[in-house]
């Protein structure tokens, strides 16, 4: 039932809305079928980003894809949290670590999802930036990959969604957008900083694709 519901949303409703609004075009989407588990590493300019990425996922994997979202934004109320989880299958995490409450440790939450065999969508910039301008990646995903170097990640560049619906905007503006998926990659680097620096360069290189 859950798979049917999410496929109805992301293979029917969302594309019906996104296509005329964004003319969304995907490059190299076949990579999403090349591994049972992966982490999408993408730049982030708009709420449209998650809708676009979820719409690209293979039908049979849709329930195992968890977009990582800020709990202090999408979980500020019980109903907002429920709606976010139901409609996007999101994994809500706090943006700050809690030393006293392990259940609120964002790293533990994400690693538990990976242990269950789920795939993640992560925006390492941490927040939405200006359209087509990448911010520095935060080190969190680097620490996770040091513990799970066997899990593949897919560098992904999203173009122009920040022009359609920029931060704090309410009314979308039609603009052609594309999502470029890179090839499967594995942890490269001895430190979290080295890993995220490599990731940043891999995502940035997809701009010209």
ZAMAR-705126 format. One record per residue (C-alpha): x, y, z. Coordinates in Angstrom, 3 decimals, padded with zeros to 6 digits, m for minus. Layout:
// ZAMAR-705126
+----------+----------+----------+
|     east |    north |       up |
+----------+----------+----------+
|        X |        Y |        Z |
...
+----------+----------+----------+
***
This chain:
// ZAMAR-705126
+----------+----------+----------+
|     east |    north |       up |
+----------+----------+----------+
|  000.000 |  000.000 |  000.000 |
|  002.800 |  002.418 |  000.912 |
|  004.611 |  001.701 | m002.360 |
|  001.415 |  002.197 | m004.353 |
|  000.742 |  005.516 | m002.592 |
|  004.255 |  006.912 | m003.162 |
|  004.338 |  005.736 | m006.772 |
|  000.977 |  007.406 | m007.373 |
|  002.423 |  010.672 | m006.024 |
|  005.842 |  010.583 | m007.696 |
|  004.985 |  008.845 | m010.949 |
|  001.639 |  010.584 | m011.425 |
|  000.764 |  013.708 | m009.432 |
|  004.197 |  015.343 | m009.033 |
|  005.375 |  014.878 | m012.666 |
|  001.990 |  016.188 | m013.844 |
|  002.725 |  019.407 | m011.919 |
|  006.497 |  019.623 | m012.429 |
|  006.677 |  018.940 | m016.159 |
|  004.820 |  022.056 | m017.378 |
|  006.368 |  024.173 | m014.599 |
|  009.991 |  023.081 | m014.955 |
|  010.283 |  020.981 | m018.115 |
|  012.354 |  018.742 | m015.834 |
|  014.953 |  016.695 | m017.695 |
|  017.032 |  013.864 | m016.203 |
|  020.497 |  012.810 | m017.334 |
|  021.903 |  009.356 | m016.506 |
|  018.888 |  008.181 | m014.420 |
|  019.847 |  004.562 | m015.146 |
|  022.479 |  004.815 | m012.400 |
|  019.634 |  004.659 | m009.856 |
|  019.116 |  001.000 | m010.807 |
|  022.782 |  000.010 | m010.601 |
|  022.921 | m000.473 | m006.828 |
|  020.422 | m001.750 | m004.270 |
|  021.461 |  000.934 | m001.788 |
|  023.004 |  004.353 | m002.297 |
|  023.204 |  007.907 | m001.010 |
|  022.246 |  010.775 | m003.304 |
|  024.581 |  013.741 | m002.716 |
|  022.997 |  016.827 | m004.267 |
|  023.156 |  020.607 | m004.246 |
|  020.106 |  022.337 | m002.785 |
|  018.309 |  025.490 | m003.943 |
|  014.591 |  024.780 | m003.604 |
|  011.868 |  022.632 | m002.048 |
|  011.345 |  021.362 | m005.600 |
|  014.656 |  019.473 | m005.373 |
|  013.264 |  016.608 | m003.298 |
|  010.154 |  016.314 | m005.481 |
|  012.332 |  016.134 | m008.596 |
|  014.673 |  013.515 | m007.123 |
|  011.894 |  011.316 | m005.751 |
|  010.150 |  011.391 | m009.135 |
|  013.278 |  009.929 | m010.748 |
|  013.496 |  006.916 | m008.439 |
|  012.683 |  003.413 | m009.756 |
|  009.160 |  002.318 | m008.854 |
|  010.225 | m000.692 | m006.799 |
|  012.670 |  001.343 | m004.694 |
|  010.449 |  004.279 | m003.832 |
|  009.642 |  003.176 | m000.257 |
|  013.326 |  002.675 |  000.564 |
|  014.398 |  006.196 | m000.463 |
|  014.558 |  008.578 |  002.503 |
|  015.168 |  012.284 |  001.847 |
|  016.957 |  013.683 |  004.900 |
|  015.183 |  016.816 |  006.133 |
|  015.621 |  019.272 |  009.004 |
|  013.338 |  018.346 |  011.860 |
|  013.451 |  021.881 |  013.268 |
|  011.845 |  023.110 |  010.014 |
|  009.634 |  020.277 |  008.781 |
|  008.813 |  018.891 |  012.220 |
|  007.835 |  022.036 |  014.106 |
|  004.360 |  020.604 |  014.699 |
|  002.955 |  017.104 |  014.855 |
|  000.849 |  017.601 |  011.731 |
|  003.658 |  019.199 |  009.722 |
|  005.881 |  016.279 |  010.643 |
|  003.253 |  013.700 |  009.663 |
|  002.480 |  015.407 |  006.345 |
|  006.190 |  015.651 |  005.484 |
|  006.839 |  012.001 |  006.286 |
|  003.734 |  010.750 |  004.484 |
|  004.162 |  012.802 |  001.311 |
|  007.946 |  012.659 |  000.920 |
|  008.984 |  009.601 |  002.970 |
|  011.406 |  011.973 |  004.707 |
|  013.801 |  011.095 |  007.497 |
|  013.579 |  014.025 |  009.906 |
|  016.733 |  014.850 |  011.833 |
|  017.756 |  017.653 |  014.187 |
|  020.399 |  019.956 |  012.758 |
|  022.275 |  019.980 |  016.071 |
|  023.680 |  016.959 |  017.884 |
|  022.298 |  016.077 |  021.300 |
|  024.864 |  014.626 |  023.688 |
|  022.188 |  013.830 |  026.286 |
|  019.547 |  012.261 |  024.051 |
|  020.938 |  009.691 |  021.598 |
|  017.559 |  009.435 |  019.856 |
|  018.097 |  013.021 |  018.669 |
|  021.588 |  012.430 |  017.339 |
|  021.326 |  013.070 |  013.544 |
|  024.221 |  010.724 |  012.764 |
|  022.635 |  007.830 |  014.673 |
|  019.309 |  008.428 |  012.923 |
|  020.884 |  008.343 |  009.465 |
|  023.122 |  005.376 |  010.247 |
|  020.149 |  003.369 |  011.576 |
|  018.368 |  003.989 |  008.271 |
|  021.440 |  002.779 |  006.369 |
|  021.654 | m000.319 |  008.573 |
|  018.059 | m001.105 |  007.603 |
|  019.146 | m001.085 |  003.967 |
|  017.468 |  002.213 |  003.122 |
|  018.908 |  004.771 |  000.710 |
|  019.242 |  008.456 |  001.556 |
|  018.964 |  011.776 | m000.220 |
|  021.322 |  014.238 |  001.446 |
|  021.973 |  017.910 |  000.766 |
|  025.430 |  018.483 |  002.311 |
|  025.141 |  022.276 |  002.034 |
|  022.714 |  022.045 |  004.942 |
|  020.274 |  024.671 |  003.669 |
|  018.974 |  026.132 |  000.432 |
|  021.278 |  028.605 | m001.274 |
|  020.996 |  030.931 | m004.266 |
|  020.015 |  029.434 | m007.594 |
|  022.876 |  027.486 | m009.209 |
|  025.415 |  028.668 | m006.609 |
|  026.869 |  025.855 | m004.526 |
|  027.776 |  026.447 | m000.898 |
|  030.515 |  024.601 |  000.956 |
|  029.544 |  021.054 |  001.963 |
|  029.323 |  020.292 |  005.663 |
|  031.389 |  017.378 |  007.004 |
|  028.539 |  015.209 |  008.358 |
|  028.196 |  012.913 |  005.352 |
|  031.972 |  012.418 |  005.403 |
|  031.824 |  011.007 |  008.936 |
|  029.013 |  008.653 |  007.907 |
|  030.913 |  007.314 |  004.887 |
|  033.992 |  006.697 |  007.012 |
|  031.815 |  004.198 |  008.912 |
|  030.034 |  002.842 |  005.801 |
|  032.616 |  003.026 |  002.983 |
|  030.941 |  000.091 |  001.206 |
|  027.791 |  002.105 |  000.495 |
|  027.847 |  003.849 | m002.873 |
|  026.933 |  007.473 | m003.355 |
|  025.711 |  009.293 | m006.447 |
|  026.878 |  012.887 | m006.964 |
|  023.926 |  014.831 | m008.359 |
|  023.613 |  018.350 | m009.731 |
|  020.214 |  020.068 | m009.826 |
|  019.922 |  023.070 | m012.119 |
|  017.508 |  026.017 | m012.037 |
|  015.020 |  024.799 | m009.401 |
|  016.114 |  027.790 | m007.327 |
|  014.838 |  030.017 | m010.112 |
|  011.457 |  028.288 | m010.173 |
|  010.904 |  028.420 | m006.417 |
|  013.711 |  030.214 | m004.556 |
|  013.995 |  030.339 | m000.785 |
|  011.115 |  032.246 |  000.861 |
|  009.155 |  032.385 | m002.424 |
|  005.517 |  031.284 | m002.516 |
|  004.568 |  031.583 | m006.187 |
|  006.650 |  029.447 | m008.608 |
|  007.982 |  030.873 | m011.874 |
|  008.209 |  028.497 | m014.872 |
|  011.820 |  027.764 | m015.834 |
|  013.562 |  024.838 | m017.525 |
|  015.334 |  022.580 | m015.031 |
|  017.486 |  019.478 | m015.173 |
|  018.904 |  016.879 | m012.826 |
|  022.265 |  015.340 | m013.707 |
|  023.183 |  012.086 | m011.973 |
|  026.859 |  011.162 | m011.872 |
|  028.200 |  007.608 | m011.800 |
|  028.323 |  005.490 | m008.654 |
|  031.176 |  006.508 | m006.385 |
|  032.669 |  005.185 | m003.167 |
|  034.338 |  006.835 | m000.204 |
|  037.522 |  008.625 | m001.246 |
|  039.649 |  010.222 |  001.455 |
|  041.045 |  009.540 |  004.905 |
|  039.136 |  012.275 |  006.720 |
|  035.582 |  013.606 |  006.587 |
|  036.871 |  016.886 |  005.160 |
|  038.699 |  015.123 |  002.327 |
|  035.610 |  013.077 |  001.510 |
|  033.233 |  016.040 |  001.301 |
|  035.772 |  018.058 | m000.686 |
|  035.870 |  015.254 | m003.267 |
|  032.065 |  015.124 | m003.258 |
|  031.786 |  018.872 | m003.787 |
|  034.130 |  018.691 | m006.771 |
|  032.227 |  015.728 | m008.254 |
|  028.854 |  017.504 | m007.972 |
|  030.295 |  020.787 | m009.239 |
|  031.802 |  019.029 | m012.270 |
|  028.305 |  017.922 | m013.340 |
|  027.346 |  021.547 | m014.051 |
|  028.899 |  021.311 | m017.499 |
|  027.288 |  017.968 | m018.322 |
+----------+----------+----------+
***
